[in-house]
Amino acid sequence: MATFISVPLKKSSEVELVKPLSKFVTATYPAGEEQAEYLRSVEELNKLRKSALGRPLDKHESSLEILLRYYDQLCSVEPKFPFSENQLCLTFTWKDAFDKGSLFSGSVKLALASIGYEKTCVLFNAAALASQIASEQNLDNDEGLKTAAKFYQLASGAFGHIRDTVLSALNREPTMDISPETVGTLSNIMLAQAQEVFFLKAASDKMKDAVIAKLANQAADYYGDAFKQCQYKDNLPKYFYFQEVLPVLAAKHCIMQANAELHQSILAKQKKRFGEEIARLQHAAELVKTVATSHDEYVSVKDLTEKINRALTAAKKDNDFIYHDRVPEVKDLEHIGKAALVKPTAITPPLSQKFADLFEKMVPMAVQQSMGVYGQRKAETVNRLVGTMREATNLCNGVLASLNLPAALEDLSGDSIPQSIAEKARAVVQLGGLQSIEQLIRDLPELLTRNREILDEALKMLKDEETTDNELRSKFNQRWNRTPSGDLYKPLRAEGSNFSNILDKAVQADQVVRDRYNAHCDMITLLCKPENELNAAIPSANPTKTLQGSEVVNVLRSQLAQLDEMKRERETLEVEIKAVTFDMSTVFLTSLAQDGAISEEQMSLSKLDQLYGAYNQRVQATLRTQEELLGQVQTSHQEFSSLKQSNTEANQREEVLKKLASAHDSYVEISNNLREGTKFYNDLTEILLKFQNKCSDIVFARKTERDELLKDLQQSIAREPSAPSFNVPAYQSAPAASAGGPTPAPRTVFTGQPQQAQQQPPQMKPNPPARPPPPSFNPQAASPNPATTPTGPPNSNPQPLAPPSQAQGPPYPSYPGYYQMPMGYNPYAYGQYNMPNMPNMPYMPYQQTPGQGGYPAAPPGGQPYPGYPQQPPQQQPYYPQQ
C-alpha cells in the first residue's frame, strides 16, 4: 500500500546570462564599486543556475534548497532588470517533463524570452523534486512521515501556484506539463498523498478509530477528485505518465475508502452495532477485491485484505451464533465524516532558508523608471528657473546696450575707449576670440553626422531583421508562430523617431546660432583687435566734460550698480538651484513596498515644489527688482541724453559703442550656446550608442530565435510524408515458400532490369563466416558411401553458376532469438524422411554424454568431416546473402 506517485523533472537548455546582464549593468550604472559588485552578482547568478539546472539533482533536501534559492533569486531579479523581448532579451528553452518524444522528433520543448516562464519551470522542478524526496522517505518512523507530509504539501502548493499564474506569466499557450489542467491535477494528487501520510501517522500512533476513519475517508475523497480530473481531461491520458498514474489513483481511492470502512466498523462494534460492522467490512472486502483484481500490478493489498477478511469472518461468526443482528445495505449506512489535516503550502518568496539577495542594493525597475521621470521633472524645473533668470539678464543687457550704458557715462571725454568697452574686449580675447567660436562652429556638423550615422545604422538593423521575418512569415504562414518584428520594434522605432526629431531641432538651433554669429561677426572681430586699433576704429566726438559730476550721472551710475548687484545675485542663485539634491529612491521604495505601486507624478511634483518653492520666489523677486530698476534707468537716461551736446560725430560714436557692447553680449551667448551644443551632441552620442546596442542585442536575440525556430520547422517538415501512401504488391510482401524447406527470408525485388537478369543468382560474398562443426555420430550408423545423396524434397532453386568455396547454410536472420544451425539442418525433414541406407531407422538426435568433449575442429577447406555422411554440393541460396 506504500506506493506513492512522484513527478519527473523538466530539462532546460543552457542560457547565456553573463553577457546580456553585464551589458545592462555597465550601461545603466557608472563605473565604480557599485557596478563591480553587480557584475560579480551576475556571475554568481549564472553559477547558481548551472547548479540548479545544469546537472542531475539528488533526491535530497540540499538539492531542493538549491532549486528554491534559484527561484527566490529569480523573483528578486525580475523587477530589477527590464526582461522583455524588446529590451533585455533572454530566451529560456525547456522540454516537456512527461513527453519523452521519439527517435526522430525528440521531446516537445518551448523557448520563450520570458523570466516568468523560467520561474514557472523552476518552480515546477522544485515541486517535482519535493514529490520525489517525499516518496523516498521511510514511513515506518515519525521523522519520515513528517518529512513526507511537509514536502507533499510543498509540492501541492507549488503546482497550485503554477496553475494560478502560468497563463499570465507566459502570455501564450504553455506546454502540456505546465498547463493549468495538468498542474492542477498534480496539486490534487500531492495533497491526497499528504493526507494519506497523516492517515498512516494516525494509524501508527494508534489514535482513535473515529479519527483514523475520517482521515482515511478524506484521503479517499482527494484521490477520487484527482482520478476524475485525470480521467475527464482530454489531453492528460495521452501521456504515458498519466496512463500509469490513473490505476494507482483508482487503487488508492478504493484502499483509503476500505481503510475508512475498516476503522468505522471497529467503532460500530464498540457501539454494539454488529450488523453495521459486518456491512462495512463486506464493503471494505469488496473494495480491496476490486484493487486486487484490477490494479494488483500497481498496488499490493495482500495484508489489508487478510486483515479485513479476518475481521469479517470473526464478525460473521459472532453475529451468527450470538447477536443475530440484521446486516443493513451499504447505501443505508451512515456516512463517514472527513477530517482534512493538510493544505497546500503558500508560495511566498523567499522559500529558501539560506536565501541572500545577490542584487540587494539594486533598486527595482519601477523605482528606476520613476527615478528617471523624476530626474526629468527636476531638470525641467531647474532649467525653467535658470532660463528665466538668464532670459531676464539678457533682456537687461539688451536694454543697457541700446542706451549705450554704462559706456555713455564713461565716455564723457569723447576721445578714449570707455572702461566697460575695454573690459569687454579683454573678456572676448580671454575667451578665445573669433577663432574659438569658428572652431566650435566647424565641429558641430561632424558631431551631427556621427550621431546621424549611429541612429541610421541602428534603425537599419531593425529594418533588415523585420524584412527577413516578414519573408519567413509569408513562406511558413501559421507555422511561423512568433511575435512579428514589426510589433516588437514599435517602441524602438518610436524611440528612434524621437531621436531623429531631436537631431532636426538641433540643426535648426545650430542655424540660429550661426546666423547670430554672422550678424555680429564684424563687431566681434573689432573687439578682438589691440586696444590702439580698437580706439582708432571708434569715432571721436566733442567732449562733454560739463556733465562730469552732475547729479543725473551719479544717479545713473547708482542704478547701474544696483543692476550689477542683481546680476551677481542671480549667478549665486543659479549655483544654489543647481546644487539642490534629494534621493527620491527611498520615497519610491517605501511607496512600492506599502502600496505595491508608485504614484510618481504626484510624489515628484510635491517633492519638487517643496525643494524649489523658495528658490522660485527669489527668482520672481529678482524679476520685479529688474523691472523697477530698468524703468528708473530709462527715465534717468532720457534726462542724461537731453543734457548731452548732440552732434553727428557723437551719434556715430555712440552707435559704434552700442554695437560693441551688443557684440560682447552676443559673443558670450553664442560661445555658451556652441559649447552647450557640443556637449549636447557628445551626450547624445552616448545615448545613441546605447540605443544602437539595444537594437543590436534584440536583433541578435531574434536571429538566434529565428535559427532555432527554423531548425524545428525543418525537422517537422522532414517528418511529414513526402507522398501519399500506396499499397505494396502482394508478390513483394508475401513470397511463396519453397516446398518442404524453411520459410525463406523476405525477397528483395530489383526493378528496372530484364526478367532474365532478375533470375540470375546474385554473387556471393567471397568469405562467408565459418559454420560450427556438427555433432559427431556413430560411424556404424553412417553411410559408407559419402557420395550418395539423401532423398529430400525437390528444390526449385536455379543451379548456381559456380559451387561455393565453403559450405553455406540457409540465410537465417541474425537478430536476437535465432541461432545459427549446423550445416544441412532442416527442421522440416527430421522425423519425416529417413537417412540414406537406413530406410527403417529414424534419425536419432545427438545427445552429448557427460564429460564428453566439445565439437571437433573444422577440417581444412573442401575436405569432408570424418565419419559424417556427406551432403551433395550445396546449392547457392536463391536469395541474396546479407
Secondary structure, 3 states (H helix, E strand, C coil): CCCCCCCCCCCECCCCCHHHHHHHHHHHCCCCHHHHHHHHHHHHHHHHHHHHHCCCCCCCHHHHHHHHHHHHHHHHHHHHCCECCCCECCCEEEECCCCCCCCCCCCCEEEECCHHHHHHHHHHHHHHHHHHHHHCCCCCCHHHHHHHHHHHHHHHHHHHHHHHHHHHHHCCCCCHHHCHHHHHHHHHHHHHHHHHHHHHHHHHCCCCHHHHHHHHHHHHHHHHHHHHHHHHCCCHHHCHHHHHHHHHHHHHHHHHHHHHHHHHHHHHHHCCCHHHHHHHHHHHHHHHHHHHHHCCCCCCCHHHHHHHHHHHHHHHHHHHHHHCCCCCCHHHCCCCCCCCCCCCCCCCCCCCCCCCCCCCCCCCHHHHHHHHHHHHHHHHHHHHHHHHHHHHHHHHHHHHHHCCCCHHHHCCCCCCCCHHHHHHHHHHHHCCHHHHHHHHHHHHHHHHHHHHHHHHHHHHHHHHHHHHHHHHHHHHHHHCCCCCHHHHCHHHHHHHHHHHHHHHHHHHHHHHHHHHHHHHHHHHHHHCCCHHHHHHHCCCCCCCHHHCCCHHHHHHHHHHHHHHHHHHHHHHHHHHHHHCCCCCHHHHHHHHHHHCCCCHHHHHHHHHHHHHHHHHHHHHHHHHHHHHHHHHHHHHHHHHHHHCCCCHHHHHHHHHHHHHHHHHHHHHHHHHHHHHHHHHHHHHHHHHHHHHHHHHHHHHHHHHHHHHHHHHHHHHHHHCCCCCCCCCCHHHHCCCCCCCCCCCCCCCCCCCCCHHHHHCCCCCCCCCCCCCCCCCCCHHHCCCCCCCCCCCCCCCCCCCCCCCCCCCCCCCCCCCCCCCCCCCCCCCCCCCCCCCCCCCCCCCCCCCCCCCCCCCCCCCCCCCCCCCCCCCCCCCCCCCCC
